[in-house]
Amino acid sequence: CIAAPPEAAGAAPTAASAARLSAGRYSAYEQLRGPYDRAALQRFFALRPLEFGGRLVEFTRAAIAIRDSWRRESDDTQARGVRLREQLAVLGPVAVKLGQTLSQRPDILDEEI
């Protein structure tokens, strides 16, 4: 299971702290680079049964933190966007890709954010 970053305790994450976390946290995934191989993915995650649950908890915590900060910041869409971007950067490459997808979907996420 992946431990929550220190920023999850309340301090705002920075791009530098996200980069440090990503360097160590995702090194095991380097063996998955290359063409898609379903069997290799299944073997990889079969050895790490708590990995998915741990990541789900991280994404849930980030979503709650974003929601709470958006409620506090009321109508300041720029601050909302900054908080969302920071949380996605801390969560790693999959979350960054999710953010890129959301940026193309004004029907899901307001363009001003």
C-alpha positions as CSV (number, residue, x, y, z in Angstrom):
1,C,0.0,0.0,0.0
2,I,1.3,3.5,-0.8
3,A,1.6,5.9,2.1
4,A,-0.1,9.2,1.8
5,P,2.2,12.1,1.0
6,P,2.9,14.6,3.7
7,E,1.0,17.3,1.8
8,A,-2.2,15.3,2.4
9,A,-2.1,16.4,6.0
10,G,-3.0,19.9,5.0
11,A,-0.1,21.7,3.5
12,A,-0.4,22.6,-0.2
13,P,1.6,20.4,-2.5
14,T,4.1,21.8,-4.8
15,A,5.3,20.7,-8.2
16,A,8.8,19.9,-6.7
17,S,7.3,17.7,-4.0
18,A,5.1,16.0,-6.6
19,A,8.2,15.3,-8.7
20,R,10.1,13.8,-5.7
21,L,7.2,11.6,-4.8
22,S,6.7,10.4,-8.4
23,A,10.4,9.5,-8.9
24,G,10.4,6.9,-6.1
25,R,6.8,5.9,-6.1
26,Y,6.5,4.9,-9.7
27,S,9.9,3.3,-10.3
28,A,8.3,-0.2,-10.0
29,Y,6.1,0.6,-13.0
30,E,9.1,1.1,-15.3
31,Q,8.9,-2.7,-16.1
32,L,5.5,-2.1,-17.7
33,R,6.8,0.3,-20.3
34,G,6.5,-0.9,-23.9
35,P,3.7,-2.5,-25.9
36,Y,0.4,-3.4,-24.1
37,D,0.7,-6.8,-22.6
38,R,-2.4,-7.9,-20.7
39,A,-0.8,-10.9,-19.1
40,A,2.2,-8.9,-17.8
41,L,-0.2,-6.3,-16.3
42,Q,-2.2,-9.1,-14.6
43,R,1.0,-10.7,-13.2
44,F,2.3,-7.3,-12.0
45,F,-0.9,-6.4,-10.1
46,A,-1.5,-9.9,-8.8
47,L,1.6,-9.5,-6.8
48,R,0.3,-6.2,-5.4
49,P,-3.3,-6.7,-4.3
50,L,-3.4,-3.6,-2.1
51,E,-2.0,-1.3,-4.8
52,F,-5.4,-0.6,-6.4
53,G,-7.0,0.0,-3.0
54,G,-4.3,2.3,-1.9
55,R,-4.5,4.4,-5.1
56,L,-8.3,4.5,-4.7
57,V,-7.9,5.9,-1.2
58,E,-5.4,8.5,-2.5
59,F,-7.8,9.6,-5.3
60,T,-10.7,9.7,-2.8
61,R,-8.7,11.8,-0.3
62,A,-7.7,14.2,-3.1
63,A,-11.3,14.5,-4.3
64,I,-12.5,15.3,-0.8
65,A,-9.7,17.9,-0.3
66,I,-10.6,19.5,-3.6
67,R,-14.3,19.5,-2.8
68,D,-13.7,21.0,0.6
69,S,-11.4,23.7,-0.7
70,W,-13.9,24.6,-3.4
71,R,-16.6,25.1,-0.8
72,R,-14.3,27.4,1.2
73,E,-13.2,29.4,-1.8
74,S,-16.8,30.0,-3.0
75,D,-16.7,31.7,-6.4
76,D,-13.0,32.1,-7.0
77,T,-12.6,29.9,-10.1
78,Q,-8.9,30.6,-10.4
79,A,-8.2,29.3,-7.0
80,R,-10.3,26.2,-7.7
81,G,-8.2,25.5,-10.8
82,V,-5.0,25.9,-9.0
83,R,-6.1,23.5,-6.3
84,L,-7.2,21.0,-8.8
85,R,-4.0,21.2,-10.8
86,E,-1.9,20.8,-7.6
87,Q,-3.8,17.7,-6.5
88,L,-3.6,16.1,-9.9
89,A,0.1,16.7,-10.0
90,V,0.6,15.0,-6.7
91,L,-1.5,12.0,-7.7
92,G,0.8,11.3,-10.7
93,P,0.7,10.8,-14.4
94,V,-2.7,9.1,-14.6
95,A,-4.3,11.9,-12.8
96,V,-2.6,14.5,-15.0
97,K,-4.0,12.7,-18.0
98,L,-7.4,12.8,-16.4
99,G,-6.9,16.6,-15.9
100,Q,-6.0,17.0,-19.6
101,T,-9.2,15.1,-20.5
102,L,-11.3,17.3,-18.2
103,S,-9.8,20.4,-19.7
104,Q,-11.3,19.4,-23.0
105,R,-14.8,18.8,-21.5
106,P,-16.5,22.0,-20.6
107,D,-19.7,20.1,-20.1
108,I,-18.1,18.3,-17.1
109,L,-15.8,21.0,-15.7
110,D,-16.4,24.7,-16.2
111,E,-14.0,26.3,-18.7
112,E,-13.0,29.0,-16.2
113,I,-11.5,26.4,-13.8
